[in-house]
Amino acid sequence: MKLLMAAAELSPLARTGGMGEAVAGLAQALDVHGIEVTVALPRYQHLRDIGTAAADLPVPAYRYQLDEIEVLLVEDAAAFDRPGIYGPKPGEAYDDEWFRWARFSSAVARLAAGFDFIHLHDGHVGPVALLTSLPTVQTIHNASYPILGPLAEAAHELGVSWQDRMLGGPLEWYGQANYLKAGIVGADRVTTVSPTFAAQITTDASVTGGLNEVINWLAEPVVGIVNGIDTESWDPRLDPGLPAPFSAKDLKPRGLSRAALLEEADLDDGFVVGNVGRMTEQKGLHLIEAGLDQLVADGLRLVLVGNGNLDPLVDGWQTRLPHAVRHFEYSEQIARLSFAGADAYFMPSQFEPCGIGQLYAMRYGCPPLVHFTGGLADTVVDLDERPEEATGFGFRTFAPEEAVKTVRRAMRVHRTSRKEWKALQRRGMTSDLSWARAALGYITIYEATLGARRHPEGKTT
């Protein structure tokens, strides 16, 4: 099978969050299973020095080889010769995102000739499903970013049919163009990145912008497949950035990473909890604001890595509690040290389609403390609920008292039962977190989609 993927991000070439790693990880895993994968990606300004011009393609593009995966960097100076991926600074978006992704979607549709299948990632490329006759799968990584724009202008730029742009058509959404809706309605099948999030987006308008109404009308339900991680790159036995290698069988050297993290953060010893990601309300860190001083008095130490609109809040914590809280700007080195050195990992997201931080944390022997939503509910097992399978701790009501209670529960187990804590670490480290598992789920979807195309009335042979 020749598969064309299209996405706004592909790690390490273009990455702002988990989607770039997901696209890269899935592409590599599919290649192992014999699927010939090509990824279409915009030729962003920071990628202008790589690749070889491809004169044989219907749109201007450059070829670049990323391990076993061919990448087609689509050239479009009007849309992408600008700083950043989505905007000039992290967290910002250009005013004409609808224009940029209409141009890219149109180019991807023209590139599709010669492929057997198209896999679209998020709303940026959703309209491709309306522009091609090839079988397509649309994956929703984050339903909160549908890409909206003026209907007439977007429809013209895309070149969609009049049926697609009419009131109630696949592109139209309350008088605007909605690119994620186009992908959901136009694709043969729709997937998302965890089973719990697949269920959530059928009912929760707060994470879909109302598209749950559309999702509920699909002939085939959305399938949730939990993301994986690159278990070769993220391996504490081989990670060159750690003070010493460690494993599930030999956790003792992990103490050197813990000591290095405390030294780097200049924190007093205590129950060390890490967090890596965007400092935003969605990530839920504000839940412990009221209880933080008492938690610190009881031994909590926080290492926070990343930036966002909650920076003033967490910087205030650091100023008030300089030997208990440290806030770093993101760097992969300090992120890896946090996963390898923290006693636990705090991820109280209000919603989380899949989440990747908890997977890295488990891989590095750092039990997660999470709000049970989306992929967090599918990947973390609570100690009190299923002690024989547990990998961490969680709470189900997104409320300050529940978050604080969960931190306290973890602190108590860490302090009173080292054997139980090590069992949590080892279960997390030996869980199958690989993309090989996830790839099999997608292959099943591809094969079912092709089968339905060959036998539209369900009469297989």
Stockholm file with secondary structure:
# STOCKHOLM 1.0

chainA/1-461         MKLLMAAAELSPLARTGGMGEAVAGLAQALDVHGIEVTVALPRYQHLRDIGTAAADLPVPAYRYQLDEIEVLLVEDAAAFDRPGIYGPKPGEAYDDEWFRWARFSSAVARLAAGFDFIHLHDGHVGPVALLTSLPTVQTIHNASYPILGPLAEAAHELGVSWQDRMLGGPLEWYGQANYLKAGIVGADRVTTVSPTFAAQITTDASVTGGLNEVINWLAEPVVGIVNGIDTESWDPRLDPGLPAPFSAKDLKPRGLSRAALLEEADLDDGFVVGNVGRMTEQKGLHLIEAGLDQLVADGLRLVLVGNGNLDPLVDGWQTRLPHAVRHFEYSEQIARLSFAGADAYFMPSQFEPCGIGQLYAMRYGCPPLVHFTGGLADTVVDLDERPEEATGFGFRTFAPEEAVKTVRRAMRVHRTSRKEWKALQRRGMTSDLSWARAALGYITIYEATLGARRHPEGKTT
#=GR chainA/1-461 SS CEEEEECSCBTTTBCSSHHHHHHHHHHHHHHHTTCEEEEEEECCGGGTTSSEECTTSSSCEEEEEETTEEEEEECCHHHHSSSSSSSSSTTCCCTTHHHHHHHHHHHHHHHTTTCSEEEEESGGGTTHHHHCCSCEEEEESCTTCCCEEEHHHHHHHHTCCHHHHSTTSSSEETTEEEHHHHHHHHSSEEEESCHHHHHHTTTCGGGTTTTHHHHTTCSSCCEECCCCBCTTTSCTTTCTTSSSCCCSSCCTTHHHHHHHHHHHHTCCSSEEEEEESCCSGGGTGGGGTTTHHHHHHTTEEEEEECCSTTHHHHHHHHHHSTTTEEEECCCHHHHHHHHHHCSEEEECCSCCSSCSHHHHHHHTTCCEEEECCHHHHHHCCBTTTCTTTCCBEEESSCSHHHHHHHHHHHHHHHHHCHHHHHHHHHHHHHSCCBHHHHHHHHHHHHHHHHHHHHSTTSCCC
#=GC SS_cons         CEEEEECSCBTTTBCSSHHHHHHHHHHHHHHHTTCEEEEEEECCGGGTTSSEECTTSSSCEEEEEETTEEEEEECCHHHHSSSSSSSSSTTCCCTTHHHHHHHHHHHHHHHTTTCSEEEEESGGGTTHHHHCCSCEEEEESCTTCCCEEEHHHHHHHHTCCHHHHSTTSSSEETTEEEHHHHHHHHSSEEEESCHHHHHHTTTCGGGTTTTHHHHTTCSSCCEECCCCBCTTTSCTTTCTTSSSCCCSSCCTTHHHHHHHHHHHHTCCSSEEEEEESCCSGGGTGGGGTTTHHHHHHTTEEEEEECCSTTHHHHHHHHHHSTTTEEEECCCHHHHHHHHHHCSEEEECCSCCSSCSHHHHHHHTTCCEEEECCHHHHHHCCBTTTCTTTCCBEEESSCSHHHHHHHHHHHHHHHHHCHHHHHHHHHHHHHSCCBHHHHHHHHHHHHHHHHHHHHSTTSCCC
//
